[in-house]
């Protein structure tokens, strides 16, 4: 279910409820069930939806609402607040400082849009006057270095990688050292992906992270992976210290629920979303406008 559809379903459920002459527990339950269905179809994780439903019931205590209160508004506000709460882990992501060298490591499955997002992130900061650099520590996928090189060249961003070296740890460490010497203030390290979650991938991420000690690890997730979002995000979080999330492919048939699951699983905020294949199709993520759009 795309974002607008989810918003539409929730708005409809609330409208139906306010059309009822008396809003009693049965009407409220029907409305909440309708909203639950919409959230599940939008790939919000089952447990999150169930907890949210229970919280709303606690907040919206029909017996305690004085006559004349607009119950629809109260419920709408409760849903809004609950969704914001899920998306706000309460701790901001590490914020690199311009002029001070920071190392940012990107992790995520192959095809998630990781390499594209590394360049978008570098390009975004470059436009704001930073000196970014890109390191390709993906020695697993043939063609990974060429892809990063092509993107970096297009954006005029310095890059580092190797066609010969097979040890990702060595490349990551060398690349970071080189760009620190060159006074780059944002050293972005792209890592290997692989198709499936597998032990070897997580072990590699752990080793790369341990060797170069990144200031921030960003988990990149494809918004269309559905209910798998929570487990995937959690698996990465268990091997490296994920500190922020970027959700890609929010254009087209993007679903909103994955974002909620990724935050819940990593306890880290979403910082950007990818909205297309081009370098500038990249937006800062803001919780309240996102939830407003979600609710229509
Ligand atoms: P990686 O294997 O994780 O490094 O993924 P890539 O960066 O190679 O991206 C995989 C595919 O997704 C490419 O065709 C990208 O152009 C595409 N892609 C990445 N981000 C987005 C996005 O935000 N929107 C859309 N529509 N496509 C994207």
Boltz pocket constraint, residues with backbone or C-beta under 6 A from the ligand:
constraints:
  - pocket:
      binder: B
      contacts: [[A, 108], [A, 109], [A, 110], [A, 111], [A, 112], [A, 113], [A, 114], [A, 115], [A, 116], [A, 117], [A, 193], [A, 247], [A, 248], [A, 249], [A, 250], [A, 251], [A, 252], [A, 273], [A, 274], [A, 275], [A, 276], [A, 277], [A, 281]]
      max_distance: 6.0
